[in-house]
C-alpha cells in the first residue's frame, strides 16, 4: 500500500520541518517537470525553486526527481510523495477557505478547471469576474478531455469545473447555466452543402473527423448517431478541436464540434455550418463542484457570477450563427 510504503521511507522526525511552501514548489515542479516553468508559474527565480526542492529532499533523505541534464522526471519516491503533498495542500486550502467564509472575504486563490472546449469562452468570463472581484487570484486548469478534468476534480485540485456532462462517478453538485449547441461543419464548396438541408443519412457518405473516445464531444456524437440508427463513417480520430478544424478546412472530411469553438472560422467563412436535420445537437454547460467541498467565498462568488451571466453571454455568441441558419436552438 502507498501509505505503508511512504511511512517506511520517511520517519516522522524527518518530515517535522517540511513546510507548505516546499510542498507547493514540489507539486509545481512535478506538474511541469521543469524547474524553470515552475519558477515562472510561482513567480520565483529558478535558483529559489531549486533550493526549496533540495531542502525538501534533504528533509526526507530521498531524491524526489531524477535529473538527466535538463530533463526532469519524478523518482519512485517522488511519485508516492506527490500523492500526499497534494492531499496536504488540498486540506490546507479547505481550512483557508473555511476561515475566509467566517470573514466573508472574497480573496485568495480560485482554481477553475475546464474541458478544452470551454477555453474558448471561460477566460473572457473570468476577466469580467476579476473586474468585479479584484482580490481574487485566479488559476485555470484545462483538462485535455473530460476524464482528465474529472480526475482534477476528484483530487481537489480545482474548486469548480466547467463541463458538459457531469461526472456520475463522483458525488458532485452540477448546475446548468447555458445551452451548449454542437454542429456539423464543412469547408466552403463541399458537396454536402449543395444538398440544401441534407438528411442525417447524407453524412454517412463522407468521412468524419472526430475527437477521442474520452471526449464529451465524441460521446455526444456517438449517442446522436445511435439514436437515429445511422452508422457514421469515421475518417480519423484527432486529439483536439483545433486539429479537427484545421483538417476540415484542409478538405480531409467533415467535423462535429461545439459551436463555441467555431466563432473565428465561421465569421471568416473558412468553415460553414451544415444545416443537417435534428441539429444543432443540444446539451448544457454545467458548473460543478464536489458535494463534500466547502466552497470559499471567492468560489461561491464565481459560481453565482457564471449562473447569472453565463447564459446571456453565450447566447449573444450563438445568435449570429444559429439565427442565420435554418434551425434555432430550443
Buried (B, 14 or more C-beta within 10 A) or exposed (E): EEEEEBEEBBEEEBBEEBEEEBBBBBBBBBBBEBBBBBBBBBEBEBEBBBBBBEBBBEBBEBBBBEEEEEEBEBBEBBEBBBEBBBEBBBEEBBEEBEEBBEEEBBBBBBBBBBBBBBBBBBBEBBEEBBEEBEEBEBEBBBBBBBBBBBBBBBEBBBBBBBBBBBBEEBEBBBBBBBBBBBBBBBBEEBEBBEEEEBEBEBBEEBBBBBBBEBBBBBBBBBEBBEEEEBEBEBBEBBBBBEBBBBBBBEEBBBBBBBBBBBBEBBEEEBBBBBBBEEBBBEBBBBBBBBEEBEBBBBBBBBBEBBBEBBBEBBEEBBEEBBEEBEBEBE
